[in-house]
Amino acid sequence: MVETAVHASKLTRKVHRPDLLLFAALFHDIGKGAEEDHSERGVRLIDPIARRIGFEEKDIETIKILVKHHLLLSATATRRDLDDPATIQSVVALIPDANTLELLHALSIADGEATGSAGWSDWKATLVADLVSRARRAIAGIEVAQQPIL
């Protein structure tokens, strides 16, 4: 988690809320070490920590989304068809706005880089960036082209 925060620190000038990025990077894997899904557990564990630190409710909700979905972009970009509008909609359904998407993208990069070349490559970075671009357009209301029916 610390390594992810180190990588996230290089991205702080590229996001609107570097404080949320760094906090989420430091605690994104807090739920590891139990049998249940670490992202789900992490959401429960991060809530009281974020409250104690003094984050506002809106920021806590953003942090919880980042912790819960920190693997979403990478997994979706590498396992799903980015030309399928349903793929983009599946991301947009979980990410409420472009600012959260921006933070999640930066967190995905930092987390991937922290795992090394096995977890992050130029190929994966390109796929994730493409997914983020498409999701950003969908969030902005720019229609995604529908697949032709064959």
WOWO-V530642 format. One record per residue. RES is the residue in one letter. PHI is phi in degrees with one decimal (none if undefined). BURIAL is # if it has 16 or more other ideal C-beta (glycine too) atoms within 10 Angstrom, else .. D_FIRST is the distance of its C-alpha to the first C-alpha in whole Angstrom. Layout:
BEGIN
res->RES phi->PHI burial->BURIAL d_first->D_FIRST
res->RES phi->PHI burial->BURIAL d_first->D_FIRST
END
This chain:
BEGIN
res->M phi->none burial->. d_first->0
res->V phi->-65.3 burial->. d_first->4
res->E phi->-61.1 burial->. d_first->5
res->T phi->-63.2 burial-># d_first->5
res->A phi->-63.6 burial-># d_first->6
res->V phi->-62.5 burial->. d_first->9
res->H phi->-67.1 burial-># d_first->10
res->A phi->-65.3 burial-># d_first->10
res->S phi->-60.9 burial->. d_first->12
res->K phi->-75.2 burial->. d_first->15
res->L phi->-106.2 burial-># d_first->16
res->T phi->-64.1 burial->. d_first->16
res->R phi->-83.5 burial->. d_first->20
res->K phi->-106.1 burial->. d_first->20
res->V phi->-124.9 burial-># d_first->19
res->H phi->-77.3 burial->. d_first->21
res->R phi->-132.5 burial-># d_first->19
res->P phi->-61.4 burial-># d_first->16
res->D phi->-63.8 burial->. d_first->15
res->L phi->-68.1 burial-># d_first->14
res->L phi->-60.9 burial-># d_first->12
res->L phi->-66.0 burial-># d_first->10
res->F phi->-63.5 burial-># d_first->10
res->A phi->-64.5 burial-># d_first->9
res->A phi->-63.4 burial-># d_first->7
res->L phi->-67.6 burial->. d_first->5
res->F phi->-115.5 burial-># d_first->6
res->H phi->-60.5 burial-># d_first->7
res->D phi->-105.7 burial-># d_first->6
res->I phi->-60.0 burial-># d_first->8
res->G phi->-83.8 burial-># d_first->11
res->K phi->-69.3 burial->. d_first->11
res->G phi->106.3 burial->. d_first->13
res->A phi->-128.5 burial->. d_first->16
res->E phi->-72.6 burial->. d_first->19
res->E phi->-76.1 burial->. d_first->19
res->D phi->-55.3 burial->. d_first->17
res->H phi->-67.4 burial-># d_first->13
res->S phi->-71.9 burial-># d_first->13
res->E phi->-65.0 burial->. d_first->17
res->R phi->-64.1 burial-># d_first->15
res->G phi->-59.7 burial-># d_first->12
res->V phi->-60.9 burial-># d_first->15
res->R phi->-66.9 burial->. d_first->17
res->L phi->-75.4 burial->. d_first->15
res->I phi->-77.6 burial-># d_first->14
res->D phi->-54.5 burial-># d_first->17
res->P phi->-66.7 burial->. d_first->18
res->I phi->-66.9 burial->. d_first->16
res->A phi->-63.6 burial-># d_first->16
res->R phi->-65.7 burial->. d_first->20
res->R phi->-62.8 burial->. d_first->20
res->I phi->-69.6 burial->. d_first->18
res->G phi->107.6 burial->. d_first->21
res->F phi->-65.2 burial-># d_first->20
res->E phi->-70.6 burial->. d_first->23
res->E phi->-55.2 burial->. d_first->24
res->K phi->-60.1 burial->. d_first->23
res->D phi->-68.4 burial-># d_first->20
res->I phi->-62.9 burial-># d_first->19
res->E phi->-63.0 burial->. d_first->20
res->T phi->-63.8 burial-># d_first->18
res->I phi->-59.8 burial-># d_first->15
res->K phi->-63.2 burial-># d_first->16
res->I phi->-64.4 burial-># d_first->17
res->L phi->-62.7 burial-># d_first->14
res->V phi->-66.5 burial-># d_first->12
res->K phi->-65.5 burial-># d_first->15
res->H phi->-113.3 burial-># d_first->15
res->H phi->-64.7 burial-># d_first->12
res->L phi->-100.7 burial->. d_first->14
res->L phi->-58.1 burial-># d_first->17
res->L phi->-65.2 burial-># d_first->18
res->S phi->-63.7 burial-># d_first->17
res->A phi->-65.1 burial->. d_first->19
res->T phi->-66.4 burial-># d_first->22
res->A phi->-62.9 burial-># d_first->22
res->T phi->-96.5 burial->. d_first->22
res->R phi->-120.2 burial->. d_first->24
res->R phi->-123.2 burial-># d_first->27
res->D phi->-82.6 burial->. d_first->30
res->L phi->-72.3 burial-># d_first->29
res->D phi->-83.2 burial->. d_first->33
res->D phi->-86.9 burial->. d_first->33
res->P phi->-56.2 burial-># d_first->33
res->A phi->-64.8 burial->. d_first->32
res->T phi->-63.1 burial-># d_first->28
res->I phi->-65.6 burial-># d_first->28
res->Q phi->-64.4 burial->. d_first->29
res->S phi->-65.5 burial->. d_first->27
res->V phi->-76.6 burial-># d_first->24
res->V phi->-61.4 burial-># d_first->26
res->A phi->-65.3 burial->. d_first->27
res->L phi->-101.3 burial-># d_first->23
res->I phi->-113.6 burial-># d_first->22
res->P phi->-74.9 burial->. d_first->25
res->D phi->-159.4 burial->. d_first->25
res->A phi->-65.9 burial->. d_first->25
res->N phi->-67.0 burial->. d_first->22
res->T phi->-67.3 burial-># d_first->20
res->L phi->-60.7 burial-># d_first->20
res->E phi->-59.6 burial-># d_first->19
res->L phi->-66.2 burial-># d_first->16
res->L phi->-65.3 burial-># d_first->15
res->H phi->-61.8 burial-># d_first->16
res->A phi->-62.2 burial-># d_first->14
res->L phi->-64.1 burial-># d_first->11
res->S phi->-62.4 burial-># d_first->12
res->I phi->-63.0 burial-># d_first->13
res->A phi->-61.8 burial-># d_first->10
res->D phi->-66.3 burial-># d_first->8
res->G phi->-63.8 burial-># d_first->11
res->E phi->-63.8 burial-># d_first->12
res->A phi->-66.5 burial-># d_first->8
res->T phi->-84.4 burial->. d_first->10
res->G phi->91.0 burial->. d_first->13
res->S phi->-65.5 burial->. d_first->17
res->A phi->-71.0 burial->. d_first->17
res->G phi->-105.0 burial->. d_first->14
res->W phi->-149.3 burial-># d_first->16
res->S phi->-145.7 burial->. d_first->19
res->D phi->-60.4 burial->. d_first->22
res->W phi->-60.7 burial->. d_first->23
res->K phi->-66.7 burial-># d_first->20
res->A phi->-60.2 burial-># d_first->20
res->T phi->-66.7 burial->. d_first->23
res->L phi->-63.0 burial-># d_first->23
res->V phi->-64.5 burial-># d_first->21
res->A phi->-61.8 burial->. d_first->22
res->D phi->-64.3 burial->. d_first->26
res->L phi->-60.3 burial-># d_first->24
res->V phi->-62.6 burial-># d_first->23
res->S phi->-60.7 burial->. d_first->26
res->R phi->-66.5 burial-># d_first->28
res->A phi->-66.1 burial-># d_first->26
res->R phi->-60.9 burial-># d_first->27
res->R phi->-63.6 burial->. d_first->31
res->A phi->-65.5 burial-># d_first->31
res->I phi->-62.4 burial-># d_first->29
res->A phi->-76.1 burial->. d_first->32
res->G phi->90.1 burial->. d_first->35
res->I phi->-80.5 burial->. d_first->35
res->E phi->-64.1 burial->. d_first->37
res->V phi->-86.7 burial-># d_first->35
res->A phi->-61.3 burial->. d_first->38
res->Q phi->-78.6 burial->. d_first->39
res->Q phi->-70.1 burial->. d_first->39
res->P phi->-68.5 burial->. d_first->43
res->I phi->-87.4 burial->. d_first->45
res->L phi->-100.7 burial->. d_first->46
END
